[in-house]
Every structure is written in C-alpha cells, then in structure tokens.
C-alpha cells in the first residue's frame, strides 16, 4: 500500500522539527519538509525542499500531490521584538498561510493542520475554553496585530473547509517548549531564554529576568503538541475544528525561573529587571474539547519537561546559539 504524502512546512523551526522527527520515527507517511533561510535540516526519512512560502509559485510546486499538510512555518519572536516591531508577525505570516490554504484547496489536500496560538485570548484567572474568546473585549495592545492575523487565518481555514473537501484543524496552543526551541536571548520566549541564562551562568552567580516575574503562562512540552497532531489526523470528524492545546495550568515567570534553577542543580540569585519589556498577562487553557473529541491529554509534566529540556540543552549546547 502506498503511503500518504505528508508536507511539513517549516521543518527548520522548533515545532516543525519536532513534528518531522516524531512522524519520521512512526514511518506512516512519505514526508517532505520545507525550509528557507536556515541551514538544511538533516532528518532520516524526511525529504528536504528549500521553498519560499511567500511566493505563490513555490507554494503551488511543493503542495502538488500532497495528501496532508502540517503548517508549522511562521515568523516568530520573543517579547522584545513583539513590543519593538509589532508588525513583525503580520505580513509574512498572513501571506504564506493564505497561499498555502489556497494551494491546499486547489490541489484537493485531504487535511491541513494550522498552528494558531493563544494571543487572541484576554488575560484570565480561570482556564479558558475555545468559546470563551470575547471579540467585543479589547486584546492586549502588544498582541493586537498578531492576534487579528491569527484570527483571520483561522477564519480562512473555516472558509476553505466550507467550499472544499479539505478538513482543517486549528490548534490554539499555549507556550510550547522543549528540544530545538530558540535559546538566543534576542528571539526566544521566556522559557528558552531562562534555560539559556541558567545553563550558561556560573555556580553561585546571578541571572537577570525581564519584567517583574508576575506574568503567568501555560507551558506545554513539544511532544504533547505533536501527539495532538497525530490524534487530530486520525480522529477529527468535522470539516473544521478549533482546539485549545495546553497543559491547563499557569505558572508565574518568577516561579518558573526558580523551578528551572532548582532542577539545574545550581544555586543562582535572580534579578528582575522591570525596565526590560514584558507582557503582563495571565493565561491557561481548558482543553476539555481535545480530550473529548480526540482523546488527547498532556503526558509530560512541567517538571519532567524542564528536566528533558535541560538534558537536551547540555547534549547540544555547541549547536545552540545563545
């Protein structure tokens, strides 16, 4: 029996790399991965194609003959660039996804998985369901551009699902972390930045954390996100679904930093630099829908995820750009 053809967009990125490695180990698909400006990744069982996903001709070429698309390509950054360059997540992401969804429609792709995010949710003390999003309430001003871009793309998925046979899965995932994350301090999120600072600090030294540490995040280990993708491809019945995908609990940045330091085995002081950019929100996700419809739930605790990431960082620190 011929294997279905799976296209993973953005294999040189954090999430795309993890999706490609896990799916390649399963051996259920014939896999092609795209990359652009980064060095060509080397993953056994994955054919690599250098593609500019903002060019229609390139997108049409790489999508031709594909059965399933996992769209993990994106322009991403940490809070520093989100605050300094609020346009950064808008143009390229809107363009590349619009072209990919159109090509999927024209080529009659069976299913598309799109990684959205949670920036459209308002800050909350309780875990939020997908239906708790209130578009009549203001979003955090720092997320305005990226949030509305993600919402436009979610609606584009819904639009194409209504006029074609293609099934669309939208994953509103929380903050993802783990192997191949960004660890350089200019582009990383709080988890990757903290891992890098702690692992590079001298015993008995001090690390500086941006902001007050009061903001809180829902953190999900990357293998749990990949497991969600596998279940969505096998079990999603409706043409279009939006799923929250997170650990389901929030941890403050202050407590996260302390936990990472403790699990590293180091003794370090913490200096909170309130003059540095930080986005003061609190969010965690209610993922009951994914559990009920797909049988998905997170398997990796935050403590185990931190241990796994520290172990991976130590084994790969020569390749990690800090």
Residue, then its C-alpha position, 0 to 999 in steps of 0.5 A: x500500500x502506498x503511503x500518504x504524502x505528508x508536507x511539513x512546512x517549516x521543518x527548520x523551526x522548533x515545532x516543525x522539527x519536532x513534528x518531522x522527527x516524531x512522524x519520521x520515527x512512526x514511518x506512516x507517511x512519505x514526508x517532505x519538509x520545507x525550509x528557507x533561510x536556515x541551514x538544511x535540516x538533516x532528518x532520516x526519512x524526511x525529504x528536504x525542499x528549500x521553498x519560499x512560502x511567500x511566493x505563490x509559485x513555490x507554494x503551488x510546486x511543493x503542495x502538488x500531490x500532497x495528501x496532508x499538510x502540517x503548517x508549522x512555518x511562521x515568523x516568530x519572536x520573543x517579547x522584545x521584538x513583539x513590543x519593538x516591531x509589532x508588525x513583525x508577525x503580520x505580513x509574512x505570516x498572513x501571506x504564506x498561510x493564505x497561499x498555502x490554504x489556497x494551494x491546499x484547496x486547489x490541489x484537493x489536500x485531504x487535511x491541513x493542520x494550522x498552528x494558531x496560538x493563544x494571543x487572541x485570548x484576554x488575560x484570565x484567572x480561570x482556564x479558558x475554553x475555545x468559546x470563551x474568546x470575547x471579540x467585543x473585549x479589547x486584546x492586549x495592545x502588544x498582541x493586537x496585530x498578531x492576534x487579528x492575523x491569527x484570527x483571520x487565518x483561522x477564519x480562512x481555514x473555516x472558509x476553505x473547509x466550507x467550499x472544499x473537501x479539505x478538513x482543517x484543524x486549528x490548534x490554539x496552543x499555549x507556550x510550547x517548549x522543549x528540544x530545538x526551541x530558540x535559546x538566543x536571548x534576542x528571539x526566544x520566549x521566556x522559557x528558552x531564554x531562562x534555560x539559556x541564562x541558567x545553563x550558561x551562568x556560573x555556580x553561585x552567580x546571578x541571572x537577570x529576568x525581564x519584567x517583574x516575574x508576575x506574568x503567568x503562562x501555560x507551558x506545554x512540552x513539544x511532544x504533547x503538541x505533536x501527539x495532538x497532531x497525530x490524534x487530530x489526523x486520525x480522529x477529527x470528524x468535522x470539516x473544521x475544528x478549533x482546539x485549545x492545546x495546553x497543559x491547563x495550568x499557569x505558572x508565574x515567570x518568577x516561579x518558573x525561573x526558580x523551578x528551572x534553577x532548582x532542577x539545574x542543580x545550581x544555586x543562582x540569585x535572580x534579578x528582575x529587571x522591570x525596565x526590560x519589556x514584558x507582557x503582563x498577562x495571565x493565561x491557561x487553557x481548558x482543553x476539555x474539547x481535545x480530550x473529548x473529541x480526540x482523546x488527547x491529554x498532556x503526558x509530560x509534566x512541567x517538571x519532567x519537561x524542564x528536566x528533558x529540556x535541560x538534558x537536551x540543552x547540555x547534549x547540544x549546547x555547541x549547536x545552540x546559539x545563545 
